[in-house]
């Protein structure tokens, strides 16, 4: 594998990781808002 190919792969993997993290964050926010709709923390 060339250095260029490795950098392209690394960049793509970081973008994919960010997309996964964003999607999981949205799912968590939705689940928490359904669990505690008024945001009281109880």
Phi, psi and omega in degrees: 000135179279163178299319180298315180297320179296319179294321178296315179298315182298316180297317179296318180296320179296320178296319180294318177299320180295318180297319179295315180298318178298316180295318179295323178298318178295319178297319179295316178300317179297316181295319180292323181290328177287327181288323185222075188300331182270355178071020183283343180083006179245000000 
